[in-house]
Amino acid sequence: MAQFISSISIVFTVTISYYILILGVTPVQSYLAFEKTYDELYQEGMKAYSREGWKDTINLLEKAISEFKFYRYQLTSCRIKCNNVSRVSFTNANELTELTFFESVFFQAECLRRCKFQNLGNRPETMNQEVTEKFLGRIPYSYLQFAYFKDFQYDKAMSAAYTYLQGNPQDDIMKSNLEYYESISASKEAFVDLEQELHQAHFRKGLDYYQAQNWTGVIYEMEESLKAYWVADLECRALCEGKCDDRDFLDLYEAISNHYASTLHCKEGCESVLANFEGAEYEKYLPQHFHFLQFAYFKVENLINAAQNALTYLLFSPEDEVMKSNMRYYLHVGADDKQDIQPREDADLYYNRILMEKKMLAYARMKFWGEDGDMYDDPYEKPTVDEYMEEDDNNKEIEELIERGKELENARDKYSEDLDEEDDEDDEDDNERKEDNIKEESKENKAYEKEKKSEDNKKDIGKEEDDVVVDISDKNSEDNGHFLGERPSQSPGEEKTGERTKNIQKRAVDDNKNGGKEDAEKKVSSRKAKKLKKAAALLQGLKIVENGVSLKGENRVVADSLTTADECQMLMDLAQMNTILGDGYDDDPNPHTPFEKFEGLSVLLVAMNARARKIPHSMAQAYLDLSERARAFTESYFNLTRPLYHSYTHLACRTTEPGAPADRQDLSHPVHADNCQLDEDGNCHKVPPAFVWRDWSAIMYLGDNFEGGEFIFSNNKLQVQSQVKPKCGRIVAFSAGKENLHGVLPVLSGRRCAMALWFTHDLRYMELNRYKAQKMLSNMLEEKNRKTEL
C-alpha cells in the first residue's frame, strides 16, 4: 500500500510539473496578478468610508465586489470542471474497487489543485467568513450608495440602493433614500439589480409575458430560465464543497463521510437560495416554471409539451389536484403518441439527485451527528402517464365534464331556449304585471336620484330603517378613508331600489314587443331576448341596494332577497350539523385570527352526507340550488357574454372564541384579492400560487345573528372604501381581480355563516366536485323514485 501511495505521489508531482511547463504558469506570475482579497479590500474601503474619503470608498468597494465575484466564479468553475474528471488505469479495476475509487478521487484532487493554482494564484483557501456573509447579504451596496451620493453620482447611487433593497426589503431608511434618488434623477435605467441572477431575470420576464398573455414569450423566457437555473444550481452546490465541520475524526472513512455529509447539508439550502426574490423565498420557484410552461404550451396548442411539463410539475407537487386534472385533460384530447410522454430529462435528473441527497443526509444526521429523526423514504412513486390513462370512473367523469363543457360553450343558448319554453305561457301572462312594476320602480328611482343629488351636498349621510351599506370614506376623494387598524364609527347608509333589475326587465319586455314585427328580426334577436327574459325572471323580486358607484369601485354589486328566510334557516341548520373545523385551511381552526374559530363545508361533502343519510336530500339539494342561483345572478347582472362556471363553493362559518377582547383591532379575514397575491406595497401579482383562474366572486349571507363581521372593500393602500352588513338573502358579487380587494371585519360575538363562491370562465377549472355532487344527488332521487314505483 505504501508503495502504491508513493507511486501516486510521483505521478502527481510529474503531472504538476508538466502542466506548469506546458501552460507557462508559475507561482510568481500568479502572485503578481493577485493584489488583495475581497475581504481585505472591503476592510480598507470601510476605513475610507469612516474618514469620509468617498472616492477611495467607491474605488475600494467596487474592487472588493469585483474580486468577490471573480473568486467565486473561478472556484465554482474549477470544482464543476474537476467533478467530471474520471479515468481508471488498473486493468483489473472490478477487483480493486477501493483503489479505483481513490484513484478517481486523486485525479479529481489533482485537477482541482491545478485549476485553482492556475486561475486563483496564491489567494488563500479561506476568507474572513464574517465579511463573506456581508457580501452575500449585499451590505457593501449600502455603503456604496451613500458614497456615490456624496460624489454626486446619483444614477449609481440609485442602482446601489435598489440592489441593496432586493436583499433587504425591510430597510425603511434605504427605501427613503431610493425615493429621494428617484426624485433627483430621471434615469429609469438606474433601477437595476446589479446582483440579479440570470434565471431570475428570465423568470420575471416570463411572468410579464404571462400577464400579457404572450404565450410564445412565456415559453421562451421560462425555458431560458430553466437553463440558467441548472447552471446556478451547479454553482451553488460547487461552493458547498469547500466547507467542512470542525470535528475530530478517528477514521479515514468517518472523516470522508462527515465531510461529505456537511457538503450535503449546505447543498440542501441551494433551492431556497436560488428562490430568493427581494429578501423572501418564492414558493415552489422551480416547479412553477413547469406550471407556466404547461399552460403556455396549452395556449399555443402544443398538448404534448403541455402534458410533459404538467407531468414534470407533478414530480415536485404530486398531490396538486388542479395539475392532475390538467394532465387528464391533455391526455384525453392530445396526440396519438401520448404514451411516450415522460417528465423532462433535466428535471428528472435533478429530482433523482436531490432525492438521493435527502436520503444520505437523513442517514448522516441520525448515525453520525446523533440527531433525532426518521430515515428518509421515497415519499411517493414517480408520476407516469399510465395512471392518467386508466379508464376508471374519474376519467369517465372527466370525459363527461369535457363534453358537457363543450356543449355549454357551443350551445348555451339552446339550454336557455329549452328552459324558457316551459315558462312561455307564464311569461306572457306576466308581461303586463312586469310593465307595471317597471313603472313603479321608475318612479321610485326618480325620487331616489333627486334625493341623492341633494344628499351629496350634505355633510352627513341620511338615515333609513336598515344599516345596509356603510360608506366611511371621504366623498371628495375615492382613496381617502380610515386605515384598517382603526375602528371607525358607523354611519347609516341608504337602501336603494333596483335600477339594474328595471333595466334588464325593460330590455326583455321591449325585445318581446318588437320581436314579432319582422321574421328576420325575430331570428336575429330571439336568443338575446330569451337570455334577457331569463335574467329578468331571475332578478324578479330582487333589490339592487348598492352598485359600483356607491361602493366606490368597479364591477361590484349588493342585492337583497336572493334567498328566503326558510332557505337561510335550512343552510344554517346544515352548517350546524356538518361543518368541519379548519376545512379548506389544512385543518387549522384559526387560520386568520386566534380570536375566531373557522368551520367550512364543501359541496361534495354535503352530497356524501346526504347519501349516508346524515342529512336530508332536500337540504343538500338546496345547497347546490342556492349556489347556482348566486352564479346565475352574477352572470346576469354583469351581462357576461362568456359562460360562467363554478370554480369552488364553500359554506363557511366564523365563531367568536371565548375570551376574545371586545375591542380587538384585527380582521376576521385579511384584505386580499381572489386571483392575485397582494404584497406589502399594495401591488397584486396574478401568478401562482394565487388562484389565477378565478374571474368572479360572490358571498351569499344567511343571517345577522352576530355582532361585527361586516364585509369591506378596500383600496391598495388598505383603506376601507365601503362596508356591507350581512343579513339573510343578501349577496355581494364582484370581479375577482386587484380592482376588488376585500376582507371581513372581526366577528365580535356570535356565529357568522355565509356561502362563499368563486367562478371562472375557464372550463378547465370548473368545479368537478360539484358535478360529482349533483350526479350523486340525482342518482339518489332516481333510486327513491324507483322504489316508490315498485
C-alpha positions in Angstrom: 0.0 0.0 0.0 2.9 2.4 0.9 4.5 1.6 -2.5 1.2 2.4 -4.2 0.9 5.8 -2.4 4.5 6.6 -3.3 3.9 5.8 -6.9 0.8 8.0 -6.9 2.8 10.9 -5.4 5.5 10.6 -8.1 2.8 10.6 -10.8 1.2 13.6 -9.2 4.5 15.6 -9.0 5.4 14.8 -12.5 1.9 15.8 -13.8 2.0 19.1 -11.9 5.5 19.9 -13.4 4.2 19.0 -16.8 1.3 21.4 -16.7 3.4 24.2 -15.3 5.8 23.9 -18.2 3.2 23.5 -20.9 0.9 26.2 -19.6 3.7 28.6 -18.7 2.1 29.3 -15.3 4.4 29.8 -12.3 3.6 30.7 -8.7 5.4 34.0 -9.1 3.3 35.0 -12.2 0.1 34.1 -10.4 1.1 36.0 -7.3 2.0 39.1 -9.3 -1.5 39.0 -10.9 -3.1 39.0 -7.5 -3.1 42.0 -5.2 -5.6 41.7 -2.4 -8.5 39.5 -1.4 -12.1 40.8 -1.4 -12.2 40.8 2.4 -9.0 42.9 2.6 -10.4 45.4 0.0 -13.7 45.6 1.9 -12.0 46.4 5.2 -9.9 49.1 3.6 -13.0 50.5 1.9 -14.7 50.7 5.3 -11.7 52.7 6.7 -12.0 55.1 3.8 -15.7 55.4 4.5 -15.1 56.2 8.1 -12.8 59.1 7.2 -15.3 60.3 4.5 -12.9 59.6 1.6 -15.8 59.0 -0.8 -13.7 58.4 -4.0 -11.4 55.9 -2.2 -14.5 54.2 -0.7 -16.0 53.9 -4.2 -12.8 52.6 -5.7 -12.1 50.0 -2.9 -15.7 48.7 -2.6 -16.1 48.4 -6.4 -12.8 46.4 -6.5 -14.0 44.3 -3.5 -17.3 43.4 -5.2 -15.4 42.6 -8.5 -12.9 40.4 -6.7 -15.6 38.6 -4.7 -17.4 37.7 -8.0 -14.2 36.7 -9.7 -13.1 34.5 -6.8 -16.4 32.6 -6.5 -16.7 32.2 -10.3 -13.2 30.7 -10.6 -13.7 28.5 -7.6 -17.0 27.1 -8.8 -15.7 26.7 -12.4 -12.8 24.6 -11.1 -14.9 22.4 -8.9 -17.5 21.8 -11.6 -14.9 21.0 -14.2 -12.9 18.6 -12.0 -16.0 16.8 -10.7 -16.3 15.4 -14.3 -12.7 14.0 -14.3 -12.8 10.2 -14.2 -10.4 7.6 -15.5 -9.2 4.2 -14.3 -5.7 2.9 -15.1 -6.0 -0.5 -13.5 -6.7 -3.4 -15.8 -8.4 -5.4 -13.1 -10.5 -2.5 -11.9 -13.5 -4.6 -10.9 -11.5 -6.5 -8.3 -9.9 -3.3 -6.8 -13.0 -1.2 -6.1 -11.4 0.7 -3.2 -8.3 1.5 -5.2 -10.2 2.6 -8.3 -12.4 4.8 -6.2 -9.5 6.6 -4.6 -7.6 6.8 -7.9 -10.5 8.7 -9.3 -10.5 10.9 -6.2 -6.8 11.5 -6.6 -7.3 12.6 -10.2 -10.1 15.0 -9.2 -8.0 16.4 -6.4 -5.0 16.9 -8.7 -7.3 18.6 -11.3 -8.7 20.9 -8.6 -5.4 22.0 -7.2 -4.0 22.7 -10.7 -7.1 24.6 -11.8 -7.1 26.8 -8.6 -3.4 27.4 -8.9 -3.8 28.5 -12.5 -6.9 30.7 -12.0 -6.6 32.0 -8.4 -2.8 32.1 -7.9 -1.8 32.5 -4.3 -5.2 33.5 -2.9 -5.9 31.9 0.4 -8.2 28.9 0.5 -10.5 30.5 3.2 -11.6 34.1 3.6 -13.0 36.1 6.5 -16.3 34.4 6.9 -18.0 37.4 8.5 -17.0 39.6 5.5 -18.2 36.9 3.2 -21.6 36.9 4.8 -21.8 40.7 4.3 -21.2 40.2 0.6 -23.9 37.6 0.4 -26.2 40.0 2.2 -25.4 42.8 -0.2 -24.1 45.0 2.6 -21.3 46.7 0.5 -24.0 48.3 -1.6 -25.4 50.1 1.4 -22.1 51.9 1.9 -21.6 52.4 -1.9 -24.9 54.1 -2.4 -24.0 56.8 0.1 -20.5 57.2 -1.2 -22.0 57.6 -4.8 -24.4 60.2 -3.4 -21.7 62.2 -1.8 -19.7 62.1 -5.0 -22.8 63.3 -7.0 -23.1 60.1 -8.9 -26.9 59.9 -8.4 -27.7 57.2 -11.0 -25.1 54.9 -9.5 -26.4 55.7 -6.0 -29.9 54.7 -7.2 -28.7 51.4 -8.6 -26.7 50.6 -5.5 -29.7 51.4 -3.2 -32.1 49.3 -5.4 -29.6 46.4 -5.4 -29.3 46.5 -1.6 -33.1 46.6 -1.2 -33.6 43.5 -3.2 -31.8 41.5 -0.5 -33.0 43.7 2.4 -36.6 44.8 1.6 -37.4 45.8 5.2 -34.9 48.6 5.4 -37.1 51.7 5.6 -34.2 54.1 5.6 -32.9 52.8 2.3 -36.5 53.0 0.9 -36.5 56.7 1.7 -33.1 57.1 0.1 -34.3 55.4 -3.0 -37.3 57.6 -3.2 -35.1 60.7 -2.9 -32.7 59.5 -5.6 -35.6 58.9 -7.9 -36.8 62.5 -7.3 -33.5 64.0 -8.4 -32.7 61.6 -11.3 -34.7 61.0 -14.4 -32.9 57.8 -15.5 -35.1 54.8 -15.5 -32.2 52.6 -16.4 -30.7 53.2 -12.9 -33.5 50.9 -11.4 -31.4 47.8 -12.0 -30.5 44.9 -9.6 -26.7 44.6 -10.1 -26.8 41.2 -8.4 -29.8 39.7 -10.2 -29.3 36.1 -11.2 -29.8 35.3 -14.9 -32.5 32.7 -14.2 -34.5 35.2 -12.1 -34.3 37.8 -14.9 -35.7 35.4 -17.4 -38.4 34.3 -14.9 -39.5 37.9 -14.3 -39.8 38.4 -18.0 -41.8 35.2 -18.3 -44.2 36.5 -15.6 -44.6 39.7 -17.5 -45.4 37.8 -20.7 -47.8 35.5 -18.8 -49.8 38.5 -17.6 -49.8 39.9 -21.1 -50.9 36.5 -22.4 -47.9 36.4 -24.8 -47.6 32.6 -24.7 -44.6 32.2 -27.0 -42.8 34.8 -24.9 -43.6 32.8 -21.7 -42.3 29.6 -23.3 -39.0 31.2 -24.4 -38.3 33.0 -21.1 -39.2 30.1 -18.9 -37.1 27.7 -20.9 -34.2 30.1 -20.7 -34.8 30.5 -17.0 -34.6 26.7 -16.6 -31.3 26.5 -18.5 -29.8 29.3 -16.3 -31.3 27.6 -13.1 -29.5 24.4 -13.7 -26.2 26.2 -14.1 -26.8 28.3 -11.0 -27.7 25.2 -9.0 -24.4 23.5 -10.0 -22.5 26.6 -9.0 -24.3 26.8 -5.6 -23.6 23.1 -4.9 -20.0 23.6 -6.0 -19.5 26.3 -3.5 -20.6 23.9 -0.8 -17.7 21.5 -1.5 -15.1 23.6 0.4 -16.9 23.5 3.7 -16.1 21.1 6.5 -17.3 20.9 10.1 -14.7 21.2 12.8 -14.9 17.7 14.2 -12.2 15.3 15.4 -12.2 12.3 13.2 -10.7 8.9 14.2 -11.0 7.0 11.0 -10.5 7.7 7.3 -14.0 6.8 6.2 -15.6 8.6 9.1 -13.7 11.7 8.1 -14.8 11.3 4.5 -18.4 10.6 5.4 -18.8 13.5 7.7 -17.1 15.9 5.3 -19.4 14.8 2.5 -22.4 15.0 4.8 -21.5 18.6 5.6 -21.5 19.4 1.9 -24.9 17.8 1.5 -26.2 19.9 4.4 -25.0 23.0 2.5 -26.4 21.8 -0.8 -29.8 21.3 0.8 -30.1 25.0 1.1 -29.4 25.8 -2.6 -33.1 25.5 -3.5 -34.0 28.3 -1.1 -31.0 30.5 -2.1 -32.0 30.4 -5.7 -35.6 31.1 -5.0 -34.9 34.3 -3.1 -36.7 37.2 -4.5 -36.5 40.6 -2.8 -35.5 39.0 0.5 -38.2 36.4 0.6 -38.4 32.9 -0.8 -40.7 32.5 -3.9 -42.9 29.5 -3.1 -42.3 26.5 -5.3 -40.0 28.5 -7.5 -38.6 25.7 -9.6 -41.9 23.8 -10.1 -43.6 27.0 -11.1 -41.5 27.1 -14.2 -43.2 23.9 -15.3 -46.7 25.2 -14.3 -46.2 28.3 -16.5 -44.8 26.2 -19.4 -47.6 23.7 -19.4 -50.2 26.4 -19.6 -48.3 28.4 -22.3 -47.8 25.2 -24.4 -51.5 24.5 -24.0 -52.3 28.0 -25.2 -50.2 27.5 -28.4 -51.9 24.1 -28.8 -48.8 22.0 -28.2 -50.5 19.5 -26.0 -47.6 17.0 -25.9 -45.2 19.6 -24.4 -48.0 20.8 -22.2 -48.5 17.2 -20.8 -44.8 16.7 -20.4 -44.4 19.9 -18.3 -47.6 19.0 -16.3 -46.1 15.6 -15.6 -42.8 17.2 -14.6 -44.7 19.6 -12.2 -46.3 16.6 -10.6 -42.8 15.2 -9.8 -42.4 18.0 -7.2 -46.1 18.5 -6.3 -47.8 15.1 -6.7 -50.9 16.0 -4.8 -51.9 19.0 -6.9 -55.4 18.2 -7.9 -55.6 21.0 -10.5 -52.5 19.8 -12.3 -53.8 16.2 -12.1 -57.0 17.4 -13.8 -54.9 19.3 -16.4 -52.9 16.1 -17.1 -56.0 14.1 -17.7 -57.4 16.7 -20.0 -54.2 16.8 -22.1 -54.1 13.1 -22.4 -57.7 12.8 -23.4 -57.6 15.4 -26.1 -53.9 15.2 -27.1 -51.9 13.5 -29.8 -51.6 9.7 -30.6 -48.1 9.4 -29.2 -49.1 10.5 -25.7 -48.0 7.1 -24.3 -44.4 8.1 -24.8 -44.6 11.2 -22.6 -42.1 11.3 -19.8 -41.0 14.0 -17.3 -38.4 16.4 -18.7 -35.0 14.8 -18.7 -33.3 17.8 -17.0 -35.8 18.0 -14.2 -35.9 14.2 -13.8 -32.1 14.1 -13.3 -32.3 17.0 -10.8 -35.1 15.2 -8.9 -33.3 11.9 -8.6 -30.2 13.7 -7.3 -31.9 15.7 -4.6 -33.9 12.6 -3.5 -30.7 10.6 -3.0 -29.1 13.5 -1.2 -32.0 13.7 1.2 -31.7 10.0 2.0 -28.0 10.3 2.6 -28.3 13.4 4.7 -31.0 11.9 6.9 -28.8 8.9 7.4 -25.9 11.1 8.4 -27.9 13.2 10.8 -29.1 10.1 12.7 -25.9 7.9 12.5 -23.1 10.4 12.6 -24.5 13.5 14.3 -26.8 11.9 16.8 -29.9 14.0 15.8 -33.4 12.8 16.3 -35.5 11.8 13.3 -36.5 9.1 10.9 -34.9 7.6 7.9 -35.9 9.3 4.7 -38.1 7.2 2.5 -39.3 7.8 -1.0 -42.4 10.0 -0.4 -44.2 8.6 -3.5 -43.7 6.8 -6.7 -42.9 9.0 -9.7 -46.0 10.0 -11.7 -46.4 8.3 -15.1 -48.7 8.7 -18.0 -50.3 5.3 -17.3 -52.0 6.4 -14.1 -53.8 9.2 -16.0 -54.7 6.9 -18.9 -56.6 4.3 -16.9 -60.3 4.1 -17.7 -61.5 4.5 -14.2 -64.6 6.3 -13.0 -62.8 9.5 -12.5 -61.5 9.6 -16.1 -65.0 8.9 -17.4 -66.3 11.8 -15.3 -63.6 14.0 -16.8 -64.7 13.0 -20.3 -68.3 13.7 -19.4 -67.2 17.0 -18.0 -65.3 18.0 -21.1 -68.2 17.0 -23.3 -70.6 18.9 -21.1 -68.4 22.0 -21.2 -68.2 21.9 -25.0 -72.0 21.7 -25.1 -72.2 24.7 -22.8 -69.7 26.7 -24.8 -71.2 25.9 -28.2 -74.9 25.7 -27.5 -75.5 27.6 -24.2 -78.5 29.5 -25.7 -80.1 26.2 -26.7 -80.4 25.3 -23.0 -81.8 28.7 -22.2 -84.4 28.2 -25.0 -85.4 24.8 -23.7 -85.8 26.2 -20.2 -87.7 29.3 -21.4 -90.2 27.2 -23.4 -91.5 25.7 -20.2 -92.3 29.2 -18.9 -93.5 30.9 -22.1 -97.2 30.9 -21.1 -96.5 32.3 -17.6 -94.1 34.9 -19.1 -96.8 36.2 -21.5 -99.3 36.4 -18.7 -96.8 38.3 -16.5 -95.7 40.9 -19.1 -98.4 43.4 -18.1 -97.6 43.0 -14.4 -93.9 43.4 -15.1 -94.5 46.6 -17.0 -96.5 47.9 -14.1 -93.6 47.0 -11.8 -91.2 48.8 -14.0 -93.3 52.0 -13.9 -93.5 51.8 -10.2 -89.7 51.3 -9.9 -89.1 54.1 -12.3 -91.0 56.5 -10.0 -89.0 55.2 -7.0 -85.8 55.6 -8.9 -86.5 59.2 -10.0 -87.4 60.1 -6.4 -84.2 58.4 -5.2 -82.0 60.2 -7.8 -83.5 63.5 -6.8 -82.9 62.8 -3.1 -79.4 61.5 -3.8 -78.3 64.7 -5.6 -79.4 66.9 -2.7 -77.9 64.4 -0.2 -74.4 64.6 -1.8 -74.3 68.3 -0.7 -74.9 67.4 2.9 -72.2 66.7 5.4 -74.0 63.7 7.0 -75.5 60.7 5.2 -79.2 60.3 5.6 -80.9 57.5 7.6 -83.2 54.6 6.6 -84.6 51.8 8.5 -81.7 49.4 8.0 -78.0 49.9 8.1 -77.5 48.4 4.7 -74.1 49.6 3.4 -71.8 51.9 5.4 -69.5 54.2 3.4 -67.0 55.8 5.7 -64.6 57.2 3.1 -64.4 60.9 2.1 -66.9 61.7 -0.6 -64.5 64.1 -2.2 -61.7 61.6 -2.7 -62.0 58.0 -3.8 -58.8 57.0 -2.0 -59.4 58.8 1.3 -60.6 56.8 4.3 -59.6 55.3 7.6 -56.8 52.7 7.8 -57.7 49.1 8.6 -56.1 49.3 12.1 -58.7 51.8 13.1 -62.3 51.1 14.3 -64.5 53.7 12.5 -67.8 54.9 13.8 -70.5 53.6 11.6 -72.9 55.9 9.9 -76.1 54.5 8.5 -76.4 54.1 4.8 -79.4 54.2 2.5 -81.1 51.2 0.7 -81.5 51.9 -2.9 -84.0 50.4 -5.4 -83.2 48.0 -8.2 -82.2 50.1 -11.2 -80.3 47.2 -12.8 -83.4 45.0 -12.3 -85.6 47.5 -14.0 -83.2 47.9 -17.0 -82.9 44.2 -17.6 -86.6 43.6 -17.3 -87.4 46.5 -19.6 -85.0 45.3 -22.2 -86.6 41.9 -22.1 -90.1 43.3 -22.5 -89.1 45.6 -25.3 -87.4 42.8 -27.1 -90.6 40.7 -26.8 -92.8 43.5 -28.1 -90.6 44.2 -31.1 -89.7 40.7 -31.9 -92.8 39.9 -33.9 -92.5 42.8 -36.4 -90.3 41.0 -38.9 -89.4 37.4 -39.2 -85.7 38.3 -39.9 -85.5 40.4 -36.8 -87.1 37.6 -34.8 -84.3 35.2 -35.8 -81.6 37.7 -35.0 -82.9 38.9 -31.7 -84.6 35.7 -30.3 -81.5 34.5 -28.5 -80.8 37.8 -26.9 -84.4 38.3 -26.0 -84.7 34.9 -24.3 -81.5 35.5 -22.4 -82.7 38.9 -21.2 -86.1 37.4 -20.3 -84.4 34.7 -18.2 -82.3 37.3 -16.5 -85.5 39.4 -15.8 -87.1 36.3 -14.2 -84.1 35.7 -12.1 -84.0 39.3 -10.8 -87.7 39.4 -10.2 -88.2 40.4 -6.6 -84.5 41.3 -6.0 -83.4 44.7 -4.8 -80.1 46.1 -6.0 -79.2 48.1 -2.9 -75.7 49.2 -3.9 -73.7 49.3 -7.2 -70.1 50.1 -8.2 -70.6 53.9 -7.9 -71.9 53.8 -4.3 -69.5 51.0 -3.4 -66.6 53.2 -4.7 -65.2 50.6 -7.2 -65.9 48.8 -10.4 -67.7 45.5 -11.0 -69.3 45.5 -7.6 -73.0 45.0 -6.6 -75.0 44.2 -3.4 -78.5 42.8 -3.8 -81.2 41.6 -1.4 -83.9 38.8 -1.4 -81.8 36.3 -3.3 -83.0 33.7 -0.8 -86.0 33.3 1.5 -85.9 33.1 5.3 -86.7 29.4 5.2 -83.8 28.8 2.8 -81.4 30.7 5.0 -82.5 28.7 8.0 -82.1 25.4 6.1 -78.4 26.2 5.3 -77.8 27.5 8.9 -79.1 24.1 10.1 -76.8 22.4 7.6 -73.9 24.4 8.9 -74.7 23.5 12.5 -74.8 19.8 11.7 -72.0 19.2 9.2 -69.3 21.9 9.1 -65.7 20.8 9.6 -63.2 22.6 11.8 -60.5 24.2 9.7 -61.9 22.9 6.4 -60.1 24.4 3.5 -57.1 25.6 5.7 -55.3 22.3 6.3 -57.5 21.7 9.4 -56.2 24.9 11.1 -59.1 26.0 13.3 -57.8 29.6 13.5 -56.4 30.3 10.0 -56.8 34.2 10.1 -57.1 35.2 13.8 -56.7 33.4 17.1 -60.0 35.0 18.3 -62.3 33.2 15.9 -63.0 29.6 15.1 -63.3 28.7 11.4 -65.5 25.9 10.0 -66.4 25.0 6.5 -68.3 22.6 4.3 -67.6 21.8 0.6 -70.2 20.8 -2.0 -69.0 17.2 -2.4 -69.1 16.5 1.4 -72.7 17.8 1.5 -73.7 15.2 -1.1 -71.8 12.4 0.6 -73.5 13.2 3.9 -76.9 13.1 2.1 -76.0 9.7 0.6 -75.0 8.4 4.0 -78.4 9.7 5.3 -76.8 12.1 7.8 -78.8 15.0 6.3 -82.0 15.2 4.2 -81.6 15.0 0.5 -83.6 18.3 0.2 -81.0 20.1 2.4 -78.1 19.0 0.2 -80.0 19.9 -3.0 -80.8 23.4 -1.5 -77.0 23.9 -1.1 -76.5 23.3 -4.8 -79.6 25.2 -6.0 -78.9 28.3 -4.0 -75.2 28.4 -5.0 -76.4 28.1 -8.7 -78.8 30.9 -8.1 -75.8 33.1 -7.0 -73.9 32.1 -10.1 -76.8 32.9 -12.4 -77.3 36.2 -10.7 -73.7 37.2 -11.1 -73.6 36.2 -14.8 -76.9 38.0 -15.5 -76.2 41.2 -13.6 -72.8 41.9 -15.1 -74.1 40.9 -18.6 -71.3 38.4 -19.1 -71.0 37.2 -22.7 -68.8 34.2 -21.9 -70.2 31.2 -19.9 -69.5 31.4 -16.2 -68.7 28.2 -14.3 -68.5 27.4 -10.6 -64.8 27.0 -9.6 -65.2 26.4 -5.8 -68.1 26.6 -3.4 -67.7 26.7 0.4 -70.2 27.2 3.2 -68.1 29.0 5.8 -68.8 29.9 9.5 -66.8 32.1 11.8 -67.4 31.9 15.6 -66.0 34.2 18.2 -63.8 32.3 20.6 -64.5 32.6 24.4 -62.4 35.3 26.0 -61.9 37.3 22.8 -61.4 41.0 23.6 -64.4 43.2 22.7 -62.1 46.0 21.4 -60.0 43.8 19.1 -58.4 45.5 16.1 -57.6 42.5 13.9 -59.6 41.3 10.9 -61.7 38.2 10.6 -60.3 37.8 7.1 -57.4 40.0 6.0 -57.7 42.2 2.9 -56.9 40.2 -0.3 -57.9 39.7 -3.9 -59.3 36.4 -5.1 -57.0 35.8 -8.1 -53.7 37.6 -7.3 -51.2 37.8 -4.4 -51.2 41.2 -2.6 -47.7 42.3 -1.5 -46.8 44.8 1.3 -46.7 47.7 -1.2 -50.2 47.1 -2.4 -49.3 45.5 -5.7 -51.3 42.4 -6.7 -49.4 39.8 -8.7 -51.5 37.5 -10.8 -49.2 34.5 -10.6 -49.4 31.1 -8.9 -49.9 30.1 -6.1 -52.7 32.6 -6.4 -56.0 31.2 -7.9 -55.3 33.0 -11.2 -58.3 31.3 -13.0 -60.9 32.9 -10.7 -62.7 35.6 -12.6 -65.8 36.5 -10.4 -66.7 36.0 -6.8 -69.8 36.2 -4.6 -70.8 35.9 -1.0 -74.3 35.0 0.0 -75.3 35.7 3.6 -77.5 33.5 5.7 -78.3 35.7 8.7 -77.3 38.5 11.1 -77.4 36.9 14.5 -73.9 38.1 15.4 -72.0 41.4 16.1 -69.4 42.7 13.7 -68.3 40.7 10.7 -69.0 43.4 8.1 -67.7 42.7 4.6 -65.4 45.5 3.4 -64.0 46.7 0.1 -60.5 48.3 0.3 -58.1 50.1 -2.0 -54.5 49.0 -2.4 -53.5 51.4 0.4 -55.5 49.2 2.8 -58.1 52.0 3.3 -61.7 50.9 3.6 -63.9 52.2 0.7 -67.2 50.7 1.8 -68.8 48.1 4.1 -71.7 45.7 3.7 -73.7 44.5 6.6 -74.7 40.8 6.3 -78.3 39.6 6.5 -80.3 36.7 5.2 -80.8 36.8 1.4 -78.1 39.4 0.8 -75.5 38.8 -1.9 -72.3 40.6 -2.7 -70.8 39.9 -6.2 -67.7 41.4 -7.8 -64.9 40.7 -10.2 -62.1 38.7 -8.6 -59.1 40.9 -9.5 -56.9 43.5 -7.9 -59.7 46.1 -8.5 -61.7 44.5 -5.7 -59.6 44.0 -2.7 -61.8 42.9 0.2 -61.9 41.4 3.7 -64.0 40.9 6.8 -64.1 42.9 10.0 -63.8 41.0 13.2 -66.8 39.0 14.5 -67.1 40.4 18.0 -69.7 37.9 19.2 -71.9 35.1 17.8 -71.5 32.9 14.7 -71.4 34.3 11.2 -72.2 31.9 8.3 -72.1 32.6 4.6 -71.7 30.8 1.3 -68.5 31.8 -0.5 -68.5 31.2 -4.2 -65.8 31.6 -6.9 -66.5 31.5 -10.6 -64.3 31.1 -13.7 -64.7 31.5 -17.5 -62.1 28.7 -18.0 -63.8 25.3 -18.4 -60.6 23.5 -17.2 -61.1 24.9 -13.7 -64.8 24.1 -13.4 -65.6 22.6 -10.0 -65.5 18.9 -10.8 -66.7 18.0 -7.3 -69.9 20.0 -7.9 -70.6 17.8 -10.9 -70.0 14.7 -8.9 -72.2 16.0 -6.1 -75.1 16.8 -8.4 -74.7 13.4 -10.0 -74.8 11.7 -6.6 -78.0 13.5 -5.6 -79.7 12.8 -8.9 -78.9 9.1 -8.5 -80.4 9.2 -5.0 -83.6 10.8 -6.3 -83.9 8.3 -9.2 -83.4 5.4 -6.7 -86.1 6.8 -4.5 -88.5 7.2 -7.4 -87.9 3.6 -8.5 -88.6 2.3 -5.0 -91.8 4.4 -4.9 -92.9 2.9 -8.3 -92.3 -0.6 -7.0 
